[in-house]
Amino acid sequence: MKFEEKVESEKQFSRAVFDTLSKAYRPYTKALYIALFMGLAGRVLILGQANIIGYWVDSLCKAPAQCTLHPQFEGWSHQDYLTLLGIMCAAGFGFTLFFRILFSRYSAYAVSSIYDWVTFKTSRFPIRFFDENPAGRIITRFSSDYGTVFRLFGGPLAEFLSIIFDLICILVLIVASSFYFAIPLVFIIFLNLFIYKKNIHKLRTERRALSASRSPSISHFAESTQGATTIKISGRSDTFRKRFDLLDTFYVNQRLKTNVEIMKFSLQMNTLSSLLLLLVGVMSFYLIRDGKISAGAIGASFGLIVYSGNTIQMFFEWLAQLEEGVIGIERLSQYLNKDLEYGQKTEYLQQLPSLIRSPEMLSKLSAPQSKTSARGTGDLTLDNLWFRYSPDLPWILKGISLKIHFGEKIGIIGRTGSGKTSLIQSLFMLYPYEKGRILINGQEPIIDLDLTTYRYNYSYISQDPVLFQGTLRENLDPLQQISETNLMQTLVQVGYVSSVEDRYILDTRIEERGKNLSVGEKQLLCLARTLLQKAPIVILDEATSSVDPHSEELMVRATEEFFSDRTVLIIAHRLSTLEKCDRIVWLDKGEIRKIGPAMDIIEEFKKFDGARPS
């Protein structure tokens, strides 16, 4: 049984990966160029000390056959050499430190912008995306994949670039000291490259599989925590635990497979490093015997060669590790290249790299006032609306036509599966409708106004009131645009507090999903939030189904008093809550069966539905 996500099998990374990295790093190009120059200069100064020491050794040599004089250092004392070495060491250390700090800092900024970009765009995906992708898979993108990217594209990337600088410097310095040793060095580099190419496809495949194998166990764990009460009551704890153990074992086994491939690759690299040292040792003996190289050049070259063996191995091992980071970028890029929700504007995405971490971003994303409320009006028209969740599924709504005037209170009834919830989802355009039109004050979403502005025309209270972790104030006014006095007056209005002087209540901490509040308290807060939003159209979706009689009375009174200046749509199974509606729409199998005065429709519906008690 396979639990992993679909794993890409291409040997090469897609162009999107490099486009993503390019966009992320582009705002910091100048700073990064300066950092790279400093890094290269630092490594030249530090590794160049080997050649200076070699020149110093040659100046002390008493055997002319094994020594080479260097005119540029003629007359230098021991102190002169020590001073030069000290300056090179200090300057090289300073440049290298500057490079590491500057590059790591701006690389972290760039990678963080990718995270912000993915978050921004994911929040604007169609609802169908969240229907089709388990929570664990999405969480993995924002946790494990991003964690890997951030870990490898900060300090480790600076380390990898330092290794590249070292290889360049070593090759140049060895040629400057004795070109003979450049031959085995280049030979070993090509052998390492051969080994790398031989192993990289397998490593890349295993790392992709490892990244994909994380999400099933995370998804299962998330689902288990959400349904913990049901699992315990039904006595299914062992079943879910075994399922998690199976998924976790699958992940651990994939990690072991990946580590085995990495160890095999590392062993081959170690073998080539040993071979390089053997070749240099043998060459040194014959070259100095034949007088083709000086003692100082041997010392300098051998030191650089010994260092290069480890450096070459580190280069290819780091390159293989960075593949894991690139795979993380690849997986994040998959989200960056998905289509936005139909009707979402794209200008923010085009400007995103320059807007990230800028106050300008917040101002651009501030919620606008409803541009279609037109001095408080909220006429809603559904014109021959056809809706289904996917082109390969049957129609859920079939030719719905309805004209709702501003200020009307409209009840919506129907048996389970009649299309009530689908009608609400159509109004919010959570799924795009395929035929017909929805108009607010004669304006059609997408064509006349963007989707975000369109949705600000609605307030929504569901049977499962949604609150977020944070303070009470943050839940009522997430954009911090409403005065404290207005917040307190609204809380008093809905009966959550008795006096506007109880301002301390605004700093009360709300736990995740409002777990520290009763259902009635949560509904009252959602009611207060709806009043503060001042949207012209209010939708109550089974808002009283889970509350006590007192809270239900408040909600019913709200539709009469609090929302007297708004259009209200009420979906309810308790028919008593609909008795004071202006009209009731009766849905049956996705079609409007009847529209009429509240009591007439309620009585007829009771007979049709088998006299079900209200």
NUROVEX-63386 format. One record per residue (C-alpha): residue in one letter; x negated, y, z negated. Coordinates in nm, 3 decimals, decimal comma, padded with zeros to 5 digits, always signed. Each point is the difference from the previous one (the first is absolute). Layout:
BEGIN
PT res       x       y       z
PT   a       X       Y       Z
...
// end
This chain:
BEGIN
PT res       x       y       z
PT   m +00,000 +00,000 +00,000
PT   k -00,144 +00,339 +00,096
PT   f +00,040 +00,298 -00,230
PT   e -00,227 +00,257 +00,159
PT   e +00,096 +00,293 +00,211
PT   k -00,065 -00,019 +00,370
PT   v -00,379 +00,031 +00,035
PT   e -00,141 +00,181 +00,300
PT   s -00,223 -00,230 +00,204
PT   e -00,178 +00,254 +00,220
PT   k -00,376 -00,008 -00,028
PT   q -00,027 +00,378 +00,030
PT   f +00,168 +00,269 -00,204
PT   s +00,268 +00,205 +00,168
PT   r -00,058 +00,351 +00,125
PT   a +00,242 +00,125 -00,264
PT   v -00,253 -00,081 -00,274
PT   f -00,260 +00,234 +00,142
PT   d +00,262 +00,266 +00,078
PT   t +00,111 -00,009 -00,363
PT   l -00,355 +00,034 -00,131
PT   s -00,074 +00,278 +00,247
PT   k +00,305 +00,202 -00,108
PT   a -00,076 -00,055 -00,367
PT   y -00,367 +00,106 +00,018
PT   r +00,041 +00,283 +00,253
PT   p +00,081 +00,278 -00,255
PT   y -00,332 -00,070 -00,176
PT   t -00,222 -00,030 +00,307
PT   k -00,238 +00,287 -00,079
PT   a -00,057 -00,105 -00,360
PT   l -00,056 -00,360 +00,109
PT   y -00,256 +00,100 +00,265
PT   i -00,194 +00,195 -00,262
PT   a +00,017 -00,299 -00,234
PT   l -00,122 -00,239 +00,271
PT   f -00,294 +00,226 +00,085
PT   m -00,094 +00,018 -00,368
PT   g +00,031 -00,377 -00,032
PT   l -00,227 -00,071 +00,296
PT   a -00,256 +00,259 -00,113
PT   g +00,001 -00,150 -00,350
PT   r -00,071 -00,351 +00,124
PT   v -00,279 +00,125 +00,232
PT   l -00,169 +00,172 -00,295
PT   i +00,034 -00,297 -00,233
PT   l -00,105 -00,275 +00,244
PT   g -00,266 +00,219 +00,161
PT   q -00,195 -00,023 -00,323
PT   a -00,109 -00,350 +00,107
PT   n -00,185 +00,146 +00,301
PT   i -00,157 +00,275 -00,212
PT   i -00,128 -00,263 -00,243
PT   g -00,137 -00,196 +00,298
PT   y -00,189 +00,310 +00,118
PT   w -00,129 +00,048 -00,352
PT   v -00,124 -00,363 -00,009
PT   d -00,176 +00,043 +00,336
PT   s -00,177 +00,311 -00,133
PT   l -00,148 -00,214 -00,280
PT   c -00,094 -00,295 +00,219
PT   k -00,373 -00,084 +00,020
PT   a +00,029 -00,251 +00,286
PT   p +00,028 +00,196 +00,328
PT   a +00,121 -00,306 +00,192
PT   q +00,308 -00,022 -00,222
PT   c +00,060 +00,374 -00,037
PT   t +00,146 +00,278 +00,213
PT   l -00,077 +00,363 -00,070
PT   h +00,281 +00,254 +00,025
PT   p -00,129 +00,349 +00,092
PT   q +00,310 +00,178 -00,125
PT   f -00,084 -00,115 -00,355
PT   e -00,374 +00,060 +00,020
PT   g -00,141 +00,155 -00,316
PT   w +00,305 -00,083 -00,210
PT   s -00,066 -00,076 -00,368
PT   h +00,181 -00,253 -00,214
PT   q +00,194 +00,286 -00,157
PT   d +00,113 +00,118 +00,344
PT   y +00,143 -00,344 +00,079
PT   l +00,168 -00,023 -00,342
PT   t +00,152 +00,348 +00,042
PT   l +00,135 -00,085 +00,346
PT   l +00,146 -00,328 -00,124
PT   g +00,162 +00,178 -00,294
PT   i +00,158 +00,263 +00,225
PT   m +00,126 -00,264 +00,245
PT   c +00,142 -00,210 -00,283
PT   a +00,178 +00,291 -00,169
PT   a +00,135 +00,146 +00,327
PT   g +00,105 -00,342 +00,128
PT   f +00,182 -00,078 -00,325
PT   g +00,173 +00,339 +00,005
PT   f +00,111 -00,031 +00,363
PT   t +00,120 -00,357 -00,054
PT   l +00,195 +00,096 -00,313
PT   f +00,155 +00,296 +00,182
PT   f +00,100 -00,229 +00,287
PT   r +00,154 -00,264 -00,227
PT   i +00,206 +00,249 -00,199
PT   l +00,114 +00,213 +00,294
PT   f +00,079 -00,288 +00,234
PT   s +00,176 -00,208 -00,267
PT   r +00,211 +00,300 -00,102
PT   y +00,122 +00,091 +00,346
PT   s +00,039 -00,363 +00,100
PT   a +00,226 -00,046 -00,301
PT   y +00,202 +00,304 +00,112
PT   a +00,033 -00,145 +00,350
PT   v +00,112 -00,342 -00,122
PT   s +00,245 +00,160 -00,244
PT   s +00,152 +00,194 +00,289
PT   i +00,065 -00,332 +00,175
PT   y +00,187 -00,117 -00,309
PT   d +00,202 +00,321 -00,013
PT   w +00,070 -00,027 +00,371
PT   v +00,123 -00,359 -00,029
PT   t +00,212 +00,089 -00,303
PT   f +00,152 +00,299 +00,178
PT   k +00,085 -00,200 +00,308
PT   t +00,126 -00,310 -00,182
PT   s +00,247 +00,218 -00,190
PT   r +00,149 +00,088 +00,339
PT   f +00,031 -00,350 +00,141
PT   p +00,342 -00,135 +00,097
PT   i +00,184 -00,189 -00,273
PT   r -00,023 -00,309 +00,221
PT   f -00,377 -00,001 -00,063
PT   f +00,061 -00,047 -00,374
PT   d +00,264 -00,264 +00,074
PT   e -00,246 -00,203 +00,205
PT   n -00,314 +00,041 -00,213
PT   p -00,021 -00,147 -00,352
PT   a -00,090 +00,245 -00,275
PT   g -00,319 -00,195 -00,073
PT   r -00,124 +00,044 +00,355
PT   i +00,052 +00,375 -00,016
PT   i -00,156 +00,023 -00,347
PT   t -00,304 -00,189 +00,124
PT   r -00,061 +00,268 +00,265
PT   f -00,001 +00,270 -00,267
PT   s -00,193 -00,194 -00,263
PT   s -00,233 -00,276 +00,117
PT   d -00,061 +00,126 +00,355
PT   y -00,045 +00,361 -00,101
PT   g -00,211 -00,103 -00,301
PT   t -00,232 -00,188 +00,233
PT   v -00,022 +00,294 +00,240
PT   f -00,072 +00,250 -00,277
PT   r -00,256 -00,229 -00,161
PT   l -00,196 -00,057 +00,322
PT   f +00,033 +00,338 +00,172
PT   g -00,130 +00,212 -00,286
PT   g -00,335 -00,073 -00,165
PT   p -00,050 -00,333 +00,181
PT   l +00,029 +00,168 +00,340
PT   a -00,268 +00,248 -00,109
PT   e -00,211 -00,299 -00,105
PT   f +00,052 -00,162 +00,338
PT   l -00,106 +00,318 +00,180
PT   s -00,310 +00,017 -00,221
PT   i -00,088 -00,350 +00,115
PT   i +00,034 +00,111 +00,363
PT   f -00,228 +00,298 -00,073
PT   d -00,249 -00,239 -00,161
PT   l -00,007 -00,227 +00,305
PT   i -00,057 +00,295 +00,233
PT   c -00,275 +00,140 -00,222
PT   i -00,167 -00,339 -00,047
PT   l -00,015 -00,063 +00,373
PT   v -00,142 +00,348 +00,071
PT   l -00,251 -00,015 -00,287
PT   i -00,121 -00,349 +00,094
PT   v -00,054 +00,108 +00,360
PT   a -00,191 +00,304 -00,133
PT   s -00,211 -00,225 -00,222
PT   s -00,045 -00,300 +00,230
PT   f +00,227 -00,085 +00,291
PT   y -00,096 -00,369 -00,030
PT   f +00,234 -00,049 -00,297
PT   a +00,290 +00,156 +00,188
PT   i +00,017 -00,314 +00,217
PT   p +00,099 -00,252 -00,274
PT   l +00,225 +00,263 -00,159
PT   v +00,199 +00,054 +00,320
PT   f +00,003 -00,378 +00,058
PT   i +00,152 -00,064 -00,346
PT   i +00,252 +00,281 +00,047
PT   f +00,126 -00,165 +00,318
PT   l +00,015 -00,339 -00,175
PT   n +00,204 +00,158 -00,280
PT   l +00,226 +00,156 +00,260
PT   f +00,046 -00,342 +00,159
PT   i +00,089 -00,154 -00,337
PT   y +00,238 +00,287 -00,072
PT   k +00,183 -00,039 +00,330
PT   k +00,015 -00,375 -00,049
PT   n +00,167 +00,037 -00,340
PT   i +00,198 +00,322 +00,021
PT   h +00,311 -00,139 +00,171
PT   k +00,038 -00,265 -00,268
PT   l -00,066 +00,252 -00,277
PT   r +00,246 +00,246 +00,153
PT   t +00,269 -00,267 +00,034
PT   e -00,044 -00,119 -00,359
PT   r +00,004 +00,355 -00,136
PT   r +00,316 +00,082 +00,193
PT   a +00,158 -00,317 -00,135
PT   l -00,112 +00,095 -00,352
PT   s +00,156 +00,346 +00,031
PT   a +00,325 -00,151 +00,128
PT   s +00,010 -00,270 -00,270
PT   r +00,025 +00,254 -00,281
PT   s +00,352 +00,121 +00,074
PT   p +00,208 -00,321 -00,042
PT   s -00,090 -00,045 -00,368
PT   i +00,041 +00,373 -00,070
PT   s +00,336 +00,002 +00,178
PT   h +00,119 -00,306 -00,193
PT   f -00,114 +00,154 -00,329
PT   a +00,182 +00,328 +00,078
PT   e +00,320 -00,188 +00,087
PT   s -00,029 -00,209 -00,317
PT   t -00,035 +00,305 -00,226
PT   q +00,300 +00,165 +00,164
PT   g +00,213 -00,310 -00,057
PT   a -00,152 -00,104 -00,334
PT   t +00,332 +00,004 -00,185
PT   t +00,176 -00,219 +00,257
PT   i -00,295 -00,241 +00,016
PT   k -00,005 -00,050 -00,379
PT   i +00,378 -00,036 -00,030
PT   s +00,013 -00,258 +00,278
PT   g -00,295 -00,194 -00,144
PT   r -00,205 +00,035 +00,320
PT   s -00,321 +00,130 -00,162
PT   d -00,196 -00,318 +00,080
PT   t +00,102 +00,013 +00,366
PT   f -00,115 +00,359 +00,040
PT   r -00,321 -00,065 -00,195
PT   k -00,086 -00,297 +00,218
PT   r +00,067 +00,206 +00,311
PT   f -00,234 +00,272 -00,128
PT   d -00,268 -00,257 -00,088
PT   l +00,026 -00,141 +00,351
PT   l -00,035 +00,342 +00,160
PT   d -00,281 +00,101 -00,233
PT   t -00,186 -00,325 +00,071
PT   f +00,037 +00,069 +00,370
PT   y -00,162 +00,342 -00,051
PT   v -00,281 -00,141 -00,217
PT   n -00,076 -00,272 +00,255
PT   q -00,018 +00,258 +00,276
PT   r -00,239 +00,207 -00,210
PT   l -00,219 -00,306 -00,052
PT   k -00,002 -00,067 +00,376
PT   t -00,101 +00,360 +00,063
PT   n -00,277 -00,014 -00,263
PT   v -00,139 -00,321 +00,153
PT   e -00,029 +00,170 +00,339
PT   i -00,171 +00,298 -00,160
PT   m -00,250 -00,227 -00,181
PT   k -00,079 -00,188 +00,322
PT   f -00,061 +00,328 +00,178
PT   s -00,222 +00,129 -00,284
PT   l -00,207 -00,322 -00,002
PT   q -00,076 +00,035 +00,370
PT   m -00,109 +00,361 -00,055
PT   n -00,230 -00,104 -00,288
PT   t -00,165 -00,259 +00,225
PT   l -00,079 +00,265 +00,262
PT   s -00,148 +00,232 -00,266
PT   s -00,238 -00,276 -00,111
PT   l -00,094 -00,065 +00,363
PT   l -00,086 +00,369 +00,046
PT   l -00,238 +00,000 -00,297
PT   l -00,171 -00,313 +00,132
PT   l -00,052 +00,154 +00,345
PT   v -00,140 +00,324 -00,147
PT   g -00,238 -00,188 -00,227
PT   v -00,141 -00,208 +00,283
PT   m -00,030 +00,305 +00,230
PT   s -00,178 +00,203 -00,269
PT   f -00,271 -00,264 -00,035
PT   y -00,082 -00,012 +00,373
PT   l +00,035 +00,374 +00,061
PT   i -00,240 +00,104 -00,275
PT   r -00,239 -00,281 +00,090
PT   d -00,018 +00,132 +00,356
PT   g -00,032 +00,361 -00,117
PT   k +00,323 +00,109 +00,167
PT   i +00,150 +00,149 -00,312
PT   s -00,132 +00,179 -00,307
PT   a +00,042 -00,107 -00,361
PT   g +00,210 +00,306 -00,073
PT   a +00,228 -00,072 +00,298
PT   i +00,044 -00,359 -00,120
PT   g +00,094 +00,120 -00,347
PT   a +00,244 +00,259 +00,128
PT   s +00,151 -00,227 +00,266
PT   f +00,023 -00,304 -00,224
PT   g +00,175 +00,204 -00,269
PT   l +00,246 +00,134 +00,255
PT   i +00,051 -00,346 +00,150
PT   v +00,069 -00,155 -00,341
PT   y +00,251 +00,275 -00,066
PT   s +00,148 -00,033 +00,348
PT   g +00,071 -00,371 -00,041
PT   n +00,232 +00,070 -00,289
PT   t +00,134 +00,311 +00,174
PT   i +00,092 -00,187 +00,318
PT   q +00,180 -00,265 -00,202
PT   m +00,179 +00,267 -00,202
PT   f +00,098 +00,180 +00,320
PT   f +00,182 -00,297 +00,148
PT   e +00,148 -00,106 -00,334
PT   w +00,128 +00,353 -00,058
PT   l +00,128 +00,010 +00,357
PT   a +00,193 -00,320 -00,067
PT   q +00,138 +00,145 -00,325
PT   l +00,103 +00,322 +00,171
PT   e +00,201 -00,218 +00,235
PT   e +00,227 -00,061 -00,298
PT   g +00,046 +00,375 -00,037
PT   v +00,067 +00,037 +00,372
PT   i +00,258 -00,278 -00,027
PT   g +00,167 +00,207 -00,273
PT   i -00,001 +00,300 +00,236
PT   e +00,142 -00,226 +00,270
PT   r +00,289 -00,106 -00,224
PT   l +00,069 +00,359 -00,107
PT   s -00,018 +00,109 +00,364
PT   q +00,278 -00,246 +00,080
PT   y +00,226 +00,215 -00,216
PT   l -00,133 +00,321 +00,152
PT   n +00,096 -00,122 +00,346
PT   k +00,355 -00,105 -00,083
PT   d +00,291 +00,211 +00,117
PT   l +00,156 +00,247 -00,239
PT   e +00,364 -00,010 -00,093
PT   y +00,204 +00,119 +00,295
PT   g +00,043 +00,375 -00,029
PT   q -00,303 +00,074 -00,220
PT   k -00,219 +00,283 +00,116
PT   t -00,362 -00,082 +00,080
PT   e -00,167 +00,340 -00,032
PT   y -00,108 -00,071 -00,357
PT   l -00,179 -00,316 +00,111
PT   q -00,189 +00,188 +00,269
PT   q -00,121 +00,253 -00,254
PT   l -00,044 -00,245 -00,284
PT   p -00,383 -00,033 -00,006
PT   s -00,036 +00,375 -00,057
PT   l +00,298 +00,029 -00,234
PT   i -00,091 -00,277 -00,243
PT   r -00,087 +00,134 -00,343
PT   s +00,106 +00,347 +00,105
PT   p +00,265 +00,212 -00,176
PT   e +00,130 +00,069 +00,349
PT   m +00,113 -00,364 +00,016
PT   l +00,240 +00,045 -00,292
PT   s +00,147 +00,316 +00,143
PT   k +00,059 -00,167 +00,337
PT   l +00,173 -00,294 -00,165
PT   s +00,222 +00,203 -00,233
PT   a +00,365 -00,093 +00,028
PT   p +00,190 +00,251 +00,212
PT   q +00,345 +00,115 -00,093
PT   s +00,264 -00,167 +00,210
PT   k -00,009 +00,180 +00,333
PT   t +00,339 -00,132 +00,100
PT   s +00,200 +00,084 -00,311
PT   a +00,105 +00,327 +00,167
PT   r +00,120 +00,197 -00,303
PT   g +00,114 -00,308 -00,185
PT   t +00,188 -00,185 +00,270
PT   g -00,040 -00,373 +00,046
PT   d +00,221 -00,128 +00,282
PT   l -00,093 -00,358 +00,089
PT   t +00,097 -00,168 +00,326
PT   l -00,050 -00,363 +00,106
PT   d +00,064 -00,036 +00,371
PT   n +00,038 -00,359 +00,134
PT   l -00,281 -00,128 -00,223
PT   w -00,139 -00,348 +00,071
PT   f -00,264 -00,142 -00,231
PT   r -00,193 -00,322 -00,056
PT   y -00,322 -00,078 -00,184
PT   s -00,182 -00,141 +00,300
PT   p +00,069 -00,036 +00,373
PT   d +00,016 -00,379 -00,041
PT   l +00,261 +00,017 -00,279
PT   p +00,378 +00,050 +00,027
PT   w +00,159 +00,343 -00,035
PT   i +00,075 +00,105 -00,357
PT   l +00,185 +00,323 +00,081
PT   k +00,216 +00,004 +00,309
PT   g +00,114 +00,330 +00,146
PT   i +00,046 +00,193 -00,326
PT   s +00,152 +00,343 +00,062
PT   l +00,077 +00,227 -00,292
PT   k +00,028 +00,376 -00,061
PT   i -00,063 +00,116 -00,359
PT   h +00,057 +00,367 -00,077
PT   f -00,203 +00,200 -00,247
PT   g +00,116 -00,049 -00,360
PT   e +00,194 -00,322 +00,065
PT   k -00,022 -00,291 -00,243
PT   i -00,005 -00,318 +00,208
PT   g +00,023 -00,349 -00,148
PT   i -00,137 -00,299 +00,190
PT   i +00,132 -00,347 -00,075
PT   g -00,023 -00,347 +00,148
PT   r -00,086 -00,356 -00,083
PT   t -00,360 -00,114 -00,035
PT   g -00,160 +00,002 +00,344
PT   s +00,243 +00,253 +00,143
PT   g -00,283 +00,248 +00,078
PT   k +00,017 +00,246 -00,292
PT   t -00,373 -00,016 -00,083
PT   s -00,094 -00,002 +00,368
PT   l +00,203 +00,316 +00,050
PT   i -00,203 +00,176 -00,272
PT   q -00,328 -00,124 +00,145
PT   s +00,110 +00,132 +00,338
PT   l +00,078 +00,341 -00,147
PT   f -00,350 +00,019 -00,150
PT   m -00,142 -00,144 +00,322
PT   l -00,199 -00,258 -00,197
PT   y +00,056 -00,210 +00,310
PT   p +00,062 +00,180 +00,331
PT   y +00,346 -00,042 +00,145
PT   e +00,012 -00,115 +00,362
PT   k +00,323 +00,157 +00,126
PT   g +00,206 +00,301 -00,088
PT   r -00,086 +00,309 -00,200
PT   i -00,016 +00,136 -00,355
PT   l +00,048 +00,377 -00,029
PT   i -00,029 +00,239 -00,293
PT   n +00,160 +00,333 +00,081
PT   g -00,023 -00,093 +00,365
PT   q -00,376 -00,072 -00,014
PT   e -00,137 -00,344 +00,082
PT   p -00,307 -00,139 -00,179
PT   i -00,312 -00,051 +00,212
PT   i +00,139 +00,211 +00,284
PT   d +00,086 +00,321 -00,188
PT   l -00,212 -00,038 -00,313
PT   d -00,270 -00,225 -00,141
PT   l +00,081 -00,300 -00,216
PT   t -00,139 +00,138 -00,328
PT   t +00,204 +00,321 +00,027
PT   y +00,308 -00,205 +00,093
PT   r -00,029 -00,217 -00,311
PT   y -00,017 +00,302 -00,229
PT   n +00,369 +00,044 +00,079
PT   y +00,080 -00,306 -00,212
PT   s -00,013 -00,086 -00,369
PT   y +00,039 -00,363 -00,098
PT   i +00,098 -00,178 -00,322
PT   s -00,006 -00,380 +00,015
PT   q +00,122 -00,273 -00,235
PT   d -00,366 -00,061 -00,091
PT   p -00,116 +00,347 -00,109
PT   v -00,362 +00,063 +00,096
PT   l -00,236 +00,182 -00,235
PT   f -00,378 +00,015 +00,013
PT   q -00,278 -00,020 -00,252
PT   g -00,075 +00,350 -00,128
PT   t +00,172 +00,272 -00,197
PT   l +00,369 +00,079 +00,012
PT   r -00,089 +00,334 +00,160
PT   e -00,196 -00,175 +00,281
PT   n +00,296 -00,229 +00,071
PT   l +00,243 +00,291 +00,027
PT   d -00,232 +00,238 +00,186
PT   p -00,292 -00,187 +00,164
PT   l -00,101 +00,307 +00,205
PT   q +00,010 +00,231 -00,307
PT   q +00,219 +00,257 +00,172
PT   i +00,282 +00,031 -00,256
PT   s -00,008 +00,214 -00,314
PT   e +00,009 -00,161 -00,342
PT   t +00,321 +00,186 -00,082
PT   n +00,173 -00,142 +00,306
PT   l -00,118 -00,351 -00,086
PT   m +00,137 +00,025 -00,355
PT   q +00,330 +00,151 +00,110
PT   t +00,052 -00,289 +00,239
PT   l -00,081 -00,259 -00,270
PT   v +00,258 +00,165 -00,225
PT   q +00,250 +00,006 +00,287
PT   v -00,019 -00,377 +00,052
PT   g +00,003 -00,070 -00,375
PT   y -00,355 -00,135 -00,035
PT   v -00,083 +00,256 -00,272
PT   s +00,223 +00,222 -00,210
PT   s -00,199 +00,324 +00,009
PT   v -00,234 +00,186 +00,235
PT   e -00,227 +00,051 -00,302
PT   d -00,103 -00,367 +00,008
PT   r -00,277 +00,082 +00,247
PT   y -00,235 -00,259 -00,149
PT   i +00,209 -00,264 +00,178
PT   l -00,159 +00,100 +00,334
PT   d -00,337 -00,137 -00,117
PT   t +00,146 -00,340 -00,093
PT   r -00,191 -00,281 +00,169
PT   i +00,203 -00,219 +00,235
PT   e -00,133 -00,351 +00,047
PT   e -00,017 -00,178 +00,334
PT   r +00,353 -00,028 +00,148
PT   g +00,134 +00,168 -00,317
PT   k -00,033 -00,314 -00,211
PT   n +00,016 +00,201 -00,324
PT   l +00,345 +00,140 +00,090
PT   s +00,345 -00,153 +00,013
PT   v +00,181 -00,037 +00,332
PT   g +00,236 +00,280 -00,100
PT   e -00,288 +00,235 -00,086
PT   k -00,169 -00,074 +00,330
PT   q +00,320 +00,072 +00,190
PT   l +00,041 +00,331 -00,181
PT   l -00,355 +00,100 +00,094
PT   c +00,063 -00,100 +00,362
PT   l +00,316 +00,207 -00,009
PT   a -00,198 +00,297 -00,134
PT   r -00,263 -00,047 +00,269
PT   t +00,272 -00,004 +00,266
PT   l +00,149 +00,325 -00,133
PT   l -00,345 +00,163 +00,009
PT   q -00,064 -00,110 +00,357
PT   k +00,297 +00,205 +00,125
PT   a +00,037 -00,215 +00,311
PT   p +00,330 +00,065 +00,184
PT   i +00,089 -00,372 +00,020
PT   v +00,002 -00,232 -00,302
PT   i +00,022 -00,379 +00,028
PT   l +00,103 -00,213 -00,299
PT   d -00,071 -00,367 +00,074
PT   e +00,162 -00,217 -00,269
PT   a -00,132 +00,259 -00,246
PT   t +00,244 -00,105 -00,277
PT   s -00,021 -00,378 +00,040
PT   s -00,255 -00,054 -00,278
PT   v +00,087 +00,273 -00,250
PT   d +00,225 +00,021 -00,304
PT   p +00,348 +00,158 +00,018
PT   h -00,128 +00,333 -00,140
PT   s -00,272 +00,029 +00,266
PT   e +00,248 -00,106 +00,266
PT   e +00,236 +00,276 -00,112
PT   l -00,286 +00,248 +00,029
PT   m -00,084 -00,115 +00,351
PT   v +00,362 +00,024 +00,108
PT   r +00,027 +00,349 -00,150
PT   a -00,321 +00,093 +00,181
PT   t +00,161 -00,065 +00,337
PT   e +00,287 +00,228 -00,099
PT   e -00,186 +00,284 -00,171
PT   f -00,376 -00,008 +00,058
PT   f +00,025 -00,077 +00,371
PT   s +00,304 +00,209 +00,080
PT   d -00,211 +00,203 +00,244
PT   r -00,143 -00,301 +00,177
PT   t +00,104 -00,284 +00,227
PT   v +00,013 -00,326 -00,198
PT   l -00,001 -00,360 +00,126
PT   i +00,084 -00,264 -00,263
PT   i -00,050 -00,374 +00,042
PT   a +00,164 -00,193 -00,283
PT   h +00,147 -00,337 -00,090
PT   r +00,188 +00,153 -00,291
PT   l +00,289 +00,144 +00,192
PT   s +00,102 +00,215 -00,296
PT   t -00,303 +00,221 +00,063
PT   l +00,133 +00,084 +00,347
PT   e +00,353 +00,105 -00,092
PT   k -00,075 +00,373 +00,018
PT   c -00,181 -00,015 +00,334
PT   d +00,146 +00,204 +00,285
PT   r -00,017 -00,296 +00,237
PT   i -00,117 -00,358 -00,001
PT   v -00,175 -00,182 +00,284
PT   w +00,069 -00,373 +00,006
PT   l -00,276 -00,198 +00,173
PT   d +00,055 -00,355 +00,121
PT   k -00,264 -00,200 +00,190
PT   g -00,188 +00,311 +00,105
PT   e +00,304 +00,189 +00,129
PT   i +00,232 +00,259 -00,149
PT   r +00,319 -00,188 -00,083
PT   k +00,184 +00,302 -00,134
PT   i -00,045 +00,358 -00,121
PT   g +00,253 +00,181 -00,214
PT   p +00,101 +00,148 -00,338
PT   a -00,165 -00,163 -00,297
PT   m +00,296 -00,170 -00,171
PT   d +00,150 -00,128 +00,324
PT   i -00,323 -00,168 +00,109
PT   i -00,076 -00,133 -00,348
PT   e +00,341 -00,170 -00,029
PT   e -00,026 -00,151 +00,346
PT   f -00,356 -00,117 -00,064
PT   k +00,106 -00,171 -00,326
PT   k +00,259 -00,201 +00,186
PT   f -00,246 -00,089 +00,274
PT   d -00,266 -00,096 -00,250
PT   g +00,226 -00,226 -00,200
PT   a +00,104 +00,258 -00,261
PT   r -00,353 +00,012 -00,141
PT   p +00,006 +00,200 -00,332
PT   s -00,158 +00,346 +00,018
// end
